[in-house]
């Protein structure tokens, strides 16, 4: 049994640096992932790798310095993963 089965993880900074490594580690432990960062192309690259593992992944380009982006991010993740 994986400790993250049936869990959704919202990972910010998921497009580069340590973010993709953390995303992959969580995916291998059974988590569904919502990954956010400013770089849409970077997020799409990470998402393609995660889908290769077979994990549900949501890509959300967002600039978390903006309150409206933060609010939209949370709304989108809750809606996509039926967690409202």
N, C-alpha and C positions, 0 to 999 in steps of 0.2 A: 504494500500500500504506500502510495506517495503522500507526503504530508500536505501537499497543496492541491490534491484532487478536489474538484468542485469549488475552488477558490479563484477569485479574480484579483490580479495584482495590477495596480496602476503604477507604472514606472515612468518617472520623468527623467529627462536626460538620456533617453534610450537610444539615441542615434550614433553616439560615438563615445570614446573613452571606455570607462568601465561599464557603461550602460548596456551595451550589447552582450557582454559577458554575464552580467547579472540576469538579463532577460533569458539567455540560454539556460543558465543554471536553474532558474525558476520553471522554465518550460519543461525541462527534463524531470522535474519533480512534480509535474502534473498541473501547474497553474495555467489558467487562461490569462492572457496578457493584453493590457492596453498600454501602448507605449507612446509617449509624448516627447516632443522636442520641436525646436524651430525648423530643423532641416527635414523637409518632407522626403527628399531623395534618400537621405540617410536612414530615415525610418522605414522606407519601403525596402531598402536593402536588408535591414535587420528582420523585417517581417517575412521576407522571402526565405531567409535562413530558418526562422522559427516555424514556418509552415512546413518546411522539410522535415521537421521533428514531429509534425502532426498536431500542433497546438493551435487553438483558436487565438487569433491575434487581431487587435484593433489598432490601427494607426491613426493618431490624432496630432496633426501639426498644430502647435500652439506656442505662443510666447507668454510664458507664465509671469512675466512682469506686468501683464495686462490683466486686470481683474475680470474683465468680460471673457477672456480666454480661459481663465481658471474655472469660472462658473460653467462655461460651455463644455469644457473638458469633463467635469464631474457629471453633468447632465447627460452627455453623450455616452459615457462609460456605463452609468446606471441603466440607461435605456437599452443599450446594445446587449448588455449581459442580463437583462431582466432582473435588476436588483433594486427596483424602486420600492 
